[in-house]
Amino acid sequence: MLGAIEAGGTKFVCAVGDESGNIVELIQIPTTEPEQTMGEVIQFFKRFDLDAIGIGSFGPIDVNPESPTYGYITSTPKMAWRNFPFVQAIKESFAVPVGFNTDVNAAALGEATLGAAKGLDSCLYITVGTGIGAGAIVQGKLLQGLSHPEMGHTFVRRHPIDSYAGKCPYHRDCLEGLAAGPAIEERWGKKAKDLVDQEQVWDMEGYYIAQALMQYILILSPKKIILGGGVMNQKQVFPYIFHHLKEMINDYVSLPELFSYIVSPGLENKAGIIGSLLLAHQALQEK
C-alpha cells in the first residue's frame, strides 16, 4: 500500500492507494504551522501499513539528492515553512522509501501516466490558482536540471491596458504576479469565480497565459498541454487563450487543433494526489 501527500499552500491532501490510481482513503488538512499540519499528516498515515510515501509539494523545494538540504521546502513565501525538512520529517516517523517532487511535477506524472496525456512521452501540466507552476514530462521523464522548473515566474509582456503592479513578492509582474488568482482578485476587486461574465477579465487572463504557453511550446514542444488549478475552472478563459496563442504563434510552428491540444486535467482535481502515489511507487521501485 502506498501513501501520498499533495502539499499545497492552503491544504494538504493525504491519501492511501496504489500505483493504478485507486484511492482507498483520502483526507484534507489545512496548511497551518508545520508542527500542527505534519502532526495530523503523520497521525493519518500511522493507521496504515505503508510500503512507500510520495510527496508532491509546493515550492520551491530542493530535489537534488546530493544536496545537504535535499527534501527541504526552501524559499517559499510561506515563512513558517521556509527551510522545512519535509522528507526528513516523514522519514523520522516511517521507515519506508520516500519520493519527493513538486506538486505540479506530481500532477504532470499523474496526467502522463493515467490522465489526459496517457500514452504520450511528453506533456506539460500547468496549474493556475493561488500561484502558477508547471511540471513537464520530456522523453518519458520528469524534467529536472539544477532544480525543478519554475515556469510560473517567467516574465510576460504587459497587456496594453493593464496598470496593475503585480502580486509576486519576488518579481512583482512575472506571470504569477499578473495572472494567478490573488492577482486577479487584487486587480479587479473580486475573486475569479465572481467575475465570470466580465469579458475584459478573461481576455487579459488569456493574453498572459497564451504568452507563457507560446514560450513553453517553443522551448519544450510538448505533445499535450494540461491546464489545471482553481482559475482554470473558469472555462470561459479557454477561448481567449486559444485566440491569443494563435495570433502570437502566427503559424510559425504547426500545432494540433488547440481545443484538443490544450485541455483540462483528465484526472480532474486528483492529478496531484494520484501523481504523488506514483512518486511513492517510483521510490519503492528504485529501492
N, C-alpha and C positions, 0 to 999 in steps of 0.2 A: 504494500500500500504506500502511496506517495502523498506527501504533504506539499501544499503550495501557499505562498504568500504573495499577494499583489499589494504592494505597499504604496499607497497614494498620499497626497498631501492632505486630504480631508478624511480618508478612511483606509483601513487595512482590510482587505478581503482575504480570508483564510479558508482553505478547502482541503479535503481529503478525497483522493480518487486514484485514477490510473492513467497510463500513457495514451489511452484511446480517448481521453477527454471526458470519461464518465466520472461524475462527481457524486460522492456518497453523502457528504455533508458540507455545508458552506455557512460561514458567519461573516458579519461585518463588524469591525471595531473602529470607533472614532480615533483619528490620529491626534493624540494629545502629547503629553510628555513621554519620552522613550520608556521610562521605568513603568509607567502605567500601561501604555499600549502593549509593550513587549510582555508584560506580566500576563495580560489577557491572551495574547497570542500563544504563549508557552502553555498556559493552562488548557487552552483548547486542544493543542496537539498532544498533550500528555495522555489524553483519553485513547489514543490510537497507537498501534504497533507499526511504526513507520520504517520504511526501508531507505528513504531519502527525502530531502526537502528542497524545493526550488523557490527562489526568491526573485521576483521582478519588482524592482524598487524605483521610486522617484530618485532623482539625482541632482547634481552629478554624483557618481559613485566611482570607486576605484575597482576596476575589473582586471587589473594586471596581477596575475598570481605571483609574480616576482617582487612586487612592491611590498614594503613593510606595512602599508595601510590597505592592502588588499581586503576587500569585504567591507570597507567603510563607506558610509554616506559622507561626502566631502563638503563642498562649498555651497550647500543648499541655502536658500533664503530663510528656511525654517530653522531658526537659530538653535532651538533645543536639540535638533537632530544633526547639527553640524559636527563632523568628525566622529559620528557614532559608529562603533564597530559592529555592524549588523550581523555579518556571518559569524563572528566570534560569539556574539550573544546567543545565537541559535545553537552553536556547537557546544557551548557550556551546558546546555540542557539536553541535547540529543546527540548521541554518538553515531551519527549517520552522515553519508555524503551530502554536501550542500551545493546546489547550483545557484549561481548569482549573476544577475544581469539587470539591465534597466527594465522598467515596466513596459516601455514601448518595444524594446527588443524581444521581450517575452511575448507581447501581443503579435509581433511580426512572425515569431516562430509558430505561434498557435495558428495564425491565419495561413501560413505557408504549408503547415502540416495537415490541418483539419478544416480550414476555412475557405475564404474566398480565393486564395492563391494555391489551393491544394493541387498538386501535380506539377507546379512550376518550381524552377530552381532559383527564381528571382522575384522579389516583391519589395514594396516599401509600405510600411504601416506608419501613419501619422495620426497623432491624437491632438485635437484642438479642444481644450477645455480650460481648466484653471491655468494651465500652462500649455505650451506647444512642444511636442517632442516627436522624434521619429526613430524607427528601427528599420534596418534593411537586411534582407537576405540576398547574398550575392554568391552565385555558383553553389547554392545549397547550404551556405554557412552564414551565420550572423556576422555582419560587418564589424570589425574591430581593428584598430591600429594602436596608436599610443594609448588611446582610451576608446570609449564608446562614442558614436556620433552625437552631436548636439545641434541638430539641424533647425531646431526651433529658434536659434539665436543668430541665424544669418540675417544680413541686412537686406531690406527691400526698398524700392523707390516709393516715396510717399504718393498717396492718392492726391490728385490736383486740388481737392477741396478739403483735405484733412489737415487741421491745425493742432490736433491732439499731440501732446508732448511725448507720450509713450509711458508704459507702465513698468517695464523691466527695470529692476533695481541695479542691474549691471550695465545694460546697454541702452536704456530708455526706449529708443524707437527701432529695435530689432523686430523681427516677425512676431515673436511672442509679445513684445511690448505694445504692438499695434493691433494684433488680431486675436489674442487669447480672450477668454471670457471676461476677466476683470477689466481689460482694456475696453471691450465693447460696453460694459456697464458704466465705466467711468466717463467714456466719451459721450454716450447717448443718454445717460441718467437712468437707464433701466436695464434689467437683465435681458440676455438674448431671447429668452422664452417669451418676454413681454414686448418684443419688437417685431413679431412675426410678419406684420403687414407693412413694415417700413422698407420700401424698396431701396432707398439710399443706403441703409444699414448693410443690406446683404450684397449690394453692388460693390461697396467698399471692401467688405469682408472677402468676397470672391476675388476682387482685384489683388489683395495681398496674398491670399492662398495660391492663386494662379501663378504669381511671380515666383513663389517658393517652389511650386511644382515644376515650373519651367527649369529652374536651376537643378533640381534633383533629377529630372529627366535627362538633361544634357550631360550630367556628370555620371549618373548611375545606370541610366537606361533600364529601369525596372520593367518587368513583364506585366506587373499589376500594381496599381496604387490603391491603398485602402485607407479611407478617411474615417476615423472614429473620434470619440470624445463627446462631451456634452454639447458643444457648439454645433457639431456636425449632426446632431439630432434634428437641427433645423434644416430640413431637406430643401427648403426653398433657396438655400445658398448654392446648391449644385449647379443649376443652370448658369448662374453668374460666373462660377469657376470655369465651366466649360467655355463660355463666351470669351472671357478674358484670356484664357490659356490659348485658345485657338488663334486669337489676334496676336498674342505675344510670340508663339511658335512660328506663325506666318509661313507654314508649310516648309520650314527649314528641315525638320525631320518628319518622317512618316510615323503616324500613331494609329492605333486601332480606334474604332468608334469610342468617343470619350465616355459615353454612358456605360459602356461595358468594361472600359479600361480603368476608370476611376470610380470606385464603388464603396459602399458601406461594408462594415465587417460581416463576414459570413457567420462568425461566432457571436455576433451582436455584442452585448456588453460583457461576455465571458472570454473574450480573446486573451486578455491579460492573465486571468487566473488559469485558464487551460494551458496557455504558454508556460506558466510557472510550473504546472505539473510536468510539462515536457522538459523543462530545465532540471527538475528533480530526476526524471528518467535518464537524461543525459549524464548527470553526475553519478548516478548508480552504474551506468554502463562504463563510464571512464574508470570507476573504481575497479 
